[in-house]
Amino acid sequence: MCTMISMTEAIRGTGKGSKGWFPLTESVVGYDHSTHSSDEHSLLIDFVNYGIGTDARVAVELDLDAGRTLVAQLQKAIELAEASGV
């Protein structure tokens, strides 16, 4: 069963794909059928810049536990970065 969960937001960053580094313009986060993971459904995270081609994409598939761990790590890194004053 498809969940149809998908959210897209504009972002700014860089990603590394098969042709090297490229600027990122969007993130796409969802939960649906896995493509390569052994899980039936996965958290799907894509970092993309479709303005320079469909191969300007970094894709990740995570199970829910890994997604929770990643969110916690990101939040902690953000807190530490803000506290550092840099």
FIKEFI-987318 format. One record per atom (N, C-alpha, C, O, CB): residue number from 1; atom name; x, y, z. Coordinates in steps of 0.05 Angstrom, whole numbers, plus 5000, padded with zeros to 4 digits. Glycine has a CB too. Example, Ala and Ser with C-alpha at 12.3 -4.5 7.8 and 13.67 -1.06 7.14 Angstrom:
- 1,N,5264,4886,5156;
- 1,CA,5246,4910,5156;
- 1,C,5264,4934,5156;
- 1,O,5285,4934,5169;
- 1,CB,5226,4911,5181;
- 2,N,5257,4955,5142;
- 2,CA,5273,4979,5143;
- 2,C,5258,5001,5157;
- 2,O,5268,5023,5161;
- 2,CB,5282,4988,5114;
This chain:
- 1,N,5017,4976,5000;
- 1,CA,5000,5000,5000;
- 1,C,5018,5025,5000;
- 1,O,5036,5027,5016;
- 1,CB,4981,5000,5024;
- 2,N,5012,5043,4982;
- 2,CA,5027,5068,4981;
- 2,C,5018,5087,5002;
- 2,O,4994,5089,5007;
- 2,CB,5025,5082,4953;
- 3,N,5036,5101,5015;
- 3,CA,5028,5120,5036;
- 3,C,5024,5148,5025;
- 3,O,5008,5163,5036;
- 3,CB,5050,5121,5058;
- 4,N,5037,5154,5003;
- 4,CA,5035,5180,4990;
- 4,C,5045,5203,5008;
- 4,O,5037,5226,5005;
- 4,CB,5006,5186,4982;
- 5,N,5063,5196,5028;
- 5,CA,5074,5216,5045;
- 5,C,5099,5227,5032;
- 5,O,5118,5213,5027;
- 5,CB,5082,5204,5073;
- 6,N,5098,5253,5025;
- 6,CA,5121,5266,5012;
- 6,C,5120,5296,5017;
- 6,O,5099,5309,5014;
- 6,CB,5121,5261,4982;
- 7,N,5142,5308,5025;
- 7,CA,5144,5336,5031;
- 7,C,5170,5347,5018;
- 7,O,5191,5335,5020;
- 7,CB,5145,5342,5061;
- 8,N,5167,5370,5004;
- 8,CA,5190,5382,4990;
- 8,C,5194,5410,5001;
- 8,O,5175,5425,5005;
- 8,CB,5185,5383,4959;
- 9,N,5219,5417,5006;
- 9,CA,5226,5443,5016;
- 9,C,5251,5454,5002;
- 9,O,5269,5438,4995;
- 9,CB,5231,5443,5047;
- 10,N,5252,5480,4998;
- 10,CA,5277,5492,4987;
- 10,C,5298,5491,5009;
- 10,O,5293,5496,5032;
- 10,CB,5271,5521,4978;
- 11,N,5323,5485,5000;
- 11,CA,5345,5484,5019;
- 11,C,5370,5496,5005;
- 11,O,5369,5502,4981;
- 11,CB,5352,5455,5028;
- 12,N,5391,5500,5020;
- 12,CA,5416,5509,5009;
- 12,C,5438,5492,5021;
- 12,O,5440,5489,5045;
- 12,CB,5421,5539,5015;
- 13,N,5454,5480,5004;
- 13,CA,5476,5463,5013;
- 13,C,5490,5451,4989;
- 13,O,5487,5461,4966;
- 13,CB,5466,5440,5030;
- 14,N,5506,5431,4993;
- 14,CA,5520,5417,4972;
- 14,C,5518,5387,4976;
- 14,O,5516,5378,4999;
- 14,CB,5550,5426,4970;
- 15,N,5518,5372,4954;
- 15,CA,5517,5343,4956;
- 15,C,5537,5331,4936;
- 15,O,5546,5344,4917;
- 15,CB,5489,5333,4950;
- 16,N,5544,5307,4941;
- 16,CA,5563,5293,4923;
- 16,C,5549,5270,4910;
- 16,O,5539,5252,4923;
- 16,CB,5588,5283,4939;
- 17,N,5549,5271,4884;
- 17,CA,5537,5250,4868;
- 17,C,5557,5236,4850;
- 17,O,5581,5239,4855;
- 17,CB,5514,5261,4850;
- 18,N,5548,5222,4830;
- 18,CA,5566,5206,4813;
- 18,C,5585,5224,4797;
- 18,O,5606,5215,4788;
- 18,CB,5550,5189,4795;
- 19,N,5578,5249,4793;
- 19,CA,5595,5268,4777;
- 19,C,5609,5288,4795;
- 19,O,5620,5308,4785;
- 19,CB,5578,5283,4757;
- 20,N,5610,5283,4821;
- 20,CA,5623,5301,4840;
- 20,C,5604,5319,4855;
- 20,O,5580,5313,4856;
- 20,CB,5643,5319,4824;
- 21,N,5614,5340,4866;
- 21,CA,5598,5358,4883;
- 21,C,5580,5376,4866;
- 21,O,5588,5385,4844;
- 21,CB,5616,5375,4901;
- 22,N,5556,5383,4877;
- 22,CA,5538,5401,4863;
- 22,C,5521,5415,4884;
- 22,O,5518,5405,4906;
- 22,CB,5520,5385,4843;
- 23,N,5511,5439,4877;
- 23,CA,5494,5454,4896;
- 23,C,5467,5441,4899;
- 23,O,5456,5431,4880;
- 23,CB,5491,5483,4887;
- 24,N,5457,5441,4923;
- 24,CA,5430,5429,4929;
- 24,C,5410,5452,4930;
- 24,O,5416,5473,4941;
- 24,CB,5430,5413,4956;
- 25,N,5386,5447,4920;
- 25,CA,5365,5467,4920;
- 25,C,5340,5458,4934;
- 25,O,5323,5474,4942;
- 25,CB,5358,5476,4892;
- 26,N,5336,5431,4937;
- 26,CA,5312,5421,4949;
- 26,C,5318,5396,4965;
- 26,O,5337,5381,4960;
- 26,CB,5291,5415,4928;
- 27,N,5302,5392,4986;
- 27,CA,5302,5366,5000;
- 27,C,5273,5354,4997;
- 27,O,5253,5369,4998;
- 27,CB,5310,5368,5030;
- 28,N,5272,5328,4993;
- 28,CA,5247,5314,4991;
- 28,C,5247,5292,5012;
- 28,O,5265,5275,5011;
- 28,CB,5242,5302,4962;
- 29,N,5228,5293,5030;
- 29,CA,5227,5273,5052;
- 29,C,5200,5260,5051;
- 29,O,5179,5273,5049;
- 29,CB,5232,5287,5080;
- 30,N,5200,5234,5053;
- 30,CA,5175,5219,5052;
- 30,C,5177,5192,5066;
- 30,O,5198,5185,5076;
- 30,CB,5166,5216,5024;
- 31,N,5155,5178,5065;
- 31,CA,5154,5150,5075;
- 31,C,5137,5134,5056;
- 31,O,5113,5139,5053;
- 31,CB,5142,5149,5104;
- 32,N,5150,5115,5043;
- 32,CA,5135,5099,5023;
- 32,C,5151,5074,5016;
- 32,O,5169,5067,5031;
- 32,CB,5130,5116,4996;
- 33,N,5144,5061,4995;
- 33,CA,5157,5036,4987;
- 33,C,5187,5041,4983;
- 33,O,5196,5061,4971;
- 33,CB,5145,5025,4961;
- 34,N,5203,5022,4993;
- 34,CA,5232,5023,4990;
- 34,C,5239,5015,4961;
- 34,O,5225,5000,4948;
- 34,CB,5247,5005,5010;
- 35,N,5261,5027,4951;
- 35,CA,5271,5019,4925;
- 35,C,5294,4999,4928;
- 35,O,5294,4979,4913;
- 35,CB,5280,5043,4909;
- 36,N,5312,5004,4946;
- 36,CA,5335,4987,4949;
- 36,C,5337,4974,4977;
- 36,O,5351,4953,4980;
- 36,CB,5360,5002,4944;
- 37,N,5325,4985,4997;
- 37,CA,5325,4974,5024;
- 37,C,5310,4948,5025;
- 37,O,5292,4943,5008;
- 37,CB,5314,4994,5044;
- 38,N,5317,4931,5043;
- 38,CA,5302,4906,5047;
- 38,C,5276,4909,5061;
- 38,O,5259,4891,5061;
- 38,CB,5320,4886,5062;
- 39,N,5271,4933,5073;
- 39,CA,5246,4939,5086;
- 39,C,5224,4944,5065;
- 39,O,5230,4955,5044;
- 39,CB,5249,4963,5105;
- 40,N,5200,4937,5071;
- 40,CA,5178,4942,5052;
- 40,C,5174,4972,5049;
- 40,O,5169,4982,5026;
- 40,CB,5152,4929,5062;
- 41,N,5175,4987,5071;
- 41,CA,5172,5016,5070;
- 41,C,5196,5029,5084;
- 41,O,5208,5017,5102;
- 41,CB,5146,5026,5084;
- 42,N,5204,5053,5075;
- 42,CA,5227,5067,5087;
- 42,C,5221,5097,5088;
- 42,O,5205,5107,5073;
- 42,CB,5253,5061,5072;
- 43,N,5236,5110,5106;
- 43,CA,5238,5139,5104;
- 43,C,5255,5145,5079;
- 43,O,5277,5134,5077;
- 43,CB,5250,5152,5130;
- 44,N,5246,5161,5062;
- 44,CA,5260,5168,5037;
- 44,C,5269,5197,5038;
- 44,O,5253,5215,5042;
- 44,CB,5242,5163,5012;
- 45,N,5295,5201,5035;
- 45,CA,5306,5228,5036;
- 45,C,5322,5232,5011;
- 45,O,5340,5217,5005;
- 45,CB,5324,5232,5062;
- 46,N,5315,5253,4996;
- 46,CA,5329,5260,4972;
- 46,C,5338,5289,4975;
- 46,O,5323,5306,4983;
- 46,CB,5311,5257,4946;
- 47,N,5363,5294,4968;
- 47,CA,5374,5321,4966;
- 47,C,5379,5325,4936;
- 47,O,5394,5309,4923;
- 47,CB,5401,5324,4983;
- 48,N,5368,5345,4924;
- 48,CA,5368,5348,4895;
- 48,C,5373,5376,4885;
- 48,O,5371,5395,4900;
- 48,CB,5341,5338,4884;
- 49,N,5380,5377,4859;
- 49,CA,5381,5402,4844;
- 49,C,5372,5395,4816;
- 49,O,5389,5392,4798;
- 49,CB,5409,5416,4845;
- 50,N,5346,5393,4811;
- 50,CA,5336,5386,4785;
- 50,C,5342,5406,4764;
- 50,O,5340,5400,4740;
- 50,CB,5306,5381,4787;
- 51,N,5350,5430,4772;
- 51,CA,5357,5451,4753;
- 51,C,5381,5444,4736;
- 51,O,5386,5455,4715;
- 51,CB,5361,5477,4767;
- 52,N,5398,5426,4747;
- 52,CA,5422,5418,4732;
- 52,C,5421,5389,4722;
- 52,O,5440,5379,4711;
- 52,CB,5447,5422,4749;
- 53,N,5398,5377,4725;
- 53,CA,5394,5350,4715;
- 53,C,5383,5330,4735;
- 53,O,5386,5334,4759;
- 53,CB,5420,5339,4704;
- 54,N,5371,5309,4725;
- 54,CA,5359,5289,4744;
- 54,C,5380,5273,4758;
- 54,O,5373,5260,4778;
- 54,CB,5341,5271,4728;
- 55,N,5405,5272,4749;
- 55,CA,5426,5258,4763;
- 55,C,5438,5274,4786;
- 55,O,5455,5264,4800;
- 55,CB,5447,5249,4744;
- 56,N,5430,5299,4789;
- 56,CA,5439,5316,4812;
- 56,C,5422,5309,4836;
- 56,O,5405,5325,4844;
- 56,CB,5438,5347,4805;
- 57,N,5427,5286,4847;
- 57,CA,5410,5275,4869;
- 57,C,5426,5257,4887;
- 57,O,5442,5241,4878;
- 57,CB,5386,5259,4857;
- 58,N,5421,5260,4913;
- 58,CA,5432,5242,4933;
- 58,C,5408,5230,4947;
- 58,O,5392,5245,4958;
- 58,CB,5452,5257,4953;
- 59,N,5406,5204,4947;
- 59,CA,5382,5191,4958;
- 59,C,5390,5173,4982;
- 59,O,5411,5161,4982;
- 59,CB,5368,5174,4937;
- 60,N,5372,5172,5002;
- 60,CA,5376,5156,5026;
- 60,C,5350,5142,5033;
- 60,O,5329,5154,5031;
- 60,CB,5386,5173,5050;
- 61,N,5352,5116,5040;
- 61,CA,5329,5102,5051;
- 61,C,5336,5092,5079;
- 61,O,5356,5078,5082;
- 61,CB,5321,5078,5032;
- 62,N,5319,5099,5098;
- 62,CA,5324,5091,5126;
- 62,C,5300,5078,5138;
- 62,O,5277,5084,5131;
- 62,CB,5331,5116,5143;
- 63,N,5305,5059,5157;
- 63,CA,5282,5049,5173;
- 63,C,5275,5070,5193;
- 63,O,5289,5089,5197;
- 63,CB,5289,5021,5186;
- 64,N,5252,5066,5207;
- 64,CA,5242,5087,5225;
- 64,C,5261,5091,5249;
- 64,O,5265,5114,5257;
- 64,CB,5215,5079,5236;
- 65,N,5274,5070,5259;
- 65,CA,5293,5074,5281;
- 65,C,5317,5091,5272;
- 65,O,5326,5108,5287;
- 65,CB,5302,5047,5292;
- 66,N,5327,5085,5249;
- 66,CA,5349,5101,5238;
- 66,C,5341,5130,5234;
- 66,O,5357,5148,5239;
- 66,CB,5360,5089,5212;
- 67,N,5316,5134,5225;
- 67,CA,5306,5161,5221;
- 67,C,5305,5176,5248;
- 67,O,5313,5200,5249;
- 67,CB,5279,5161,5209;
- 68,N,5296,5163,5269;
- 68,CA,5295,5176,5295;
- 68,C,5323,5183,5305;
- 68,O,5328,5204,5316;
- 68,CB,5281,5157,5316;
- 69,N,5342,5164,5301;
- 69,CA,5370,5169,5309;
- 69,C,5381,5193,5294;
- 69,O,5394,5210,5305;
- 69,CB,5387,5144,5304;
- 70,N,5376,5194,5268;
- 70,CA,5386,5216,5251;
- 70,C,5374,5243,5261;
- 70,O,5389,5263,5263;
- 70,CB,5379,5212,5222;
- 71,N,5348,5244,5266;
- 71,CA,5336,5268,5276;
- 71,C,5349,5277,5302;
- 71,O,5355,5301,5306;
- 71,CB,5305,5264,5280;
- 72,N,5354,5259,5321;
- 72,CA,5366,5265,5346;
- 72,C,5395,5276,5342;
- 72,O,5403,5295,5355;
- 72,CB,5367,5241,5365;
- 73,N,5410,5263,5324;
- 73,CA,5437,5272,5318;
- 73,C,5437,5300,5306;
- 73,O,5453,5317,5314;
- 73,CB,5451,5252,5299;
- 74,N,5419,5305,5287;
- 74,CA,5417,5331,5275;
- 74,C,5411,5352,5296;
- 74,O,5423,5374,5296;
- 74,CB,5396,5331,5252;
- 75,N,5391,5346,5313;
- 75,CA,5383,5366,5333;
- 75,C,5406,5372,5352;
- 75,O,5411,5395,5359;
- 75,CB,5359,5355,5349;
- 76,N,5421,5352,5360;
- 76,CA,5443,5356,5378;
- 76,C,5465,5372,5365;
- 76,O,5476,5390,5377;
- 76,CB,5455,5328,5388;
- 77,N,5471,5366,5340;
- 77,CA,5492,5381,5325;
- 77,C,5484,5410,5322;
- 77,O,5501,5428,5325;
- 77,CB,5497,5368,5297;
- 78,N,5458,5415,5316;
- 78,CA,5449,5443,5314;
- 78,C,5451,5457,5340;
- 78,O,5461,5480,5341;
- 78,CB,5419,5443,5305;
- 79,N,5444,5444,5362;
- 79,CA,5446,5457,5389;
- 79,C,5475,5463,5395;
- 79,O,5481,5485,5405;
- 79,CB,5434,5438,5410;
- 80,N,5493,5444,5390;
- 80,CA,5521,5449,5396;
- 80,C,5533,5471,5378;
- 80,O,5549,5487,5387;
- 80,CB,5537,5423,5392;
- 81,N,5525,5471,5353;
- 81,CA,5534,5492,5334;
- 81,C,5525,5520,5344;
- 81,O,5541,5539,5344;
- 81,CB,5525,5487,5306;
- 82,N,5500,5522,5352;
- 82,CA,5490,5548,5361;
- 82,C,5503,5556,5387;
- 82,O,5509,5580,5391;
- 82,CB,5459,5546,5366;
- 83,N,5509,5537,5405;
- 83,CA,5522,5543,5430;
- 83,C,5551,5551,5426;
- 83,O,5562,5565,5443;
- 83,CB,5520,5519,5449;
- 84,N,5563,5542,5405;
- 84,CA,5592,5547,5401;
- 84,C,5597,5576,5393;
- 84,O,5619,5587,5397;
- 84,CB,5603,5530,5379;
- 85,N,5576,5590,5383;
- 85,CA,5580,5618,5376;
- 85,C,5594,5622,5349;
- 85,O,5599,5644,5341;
- 85,CB,5595,5632,5397;
- 86,N,5600,5600,5335;
- 86,CA,5614,5602,5310;
- 86,C,5594,5606,5287;
- 86,O,5602,5608,5264;
- 86,CB,5632,5577,5304;
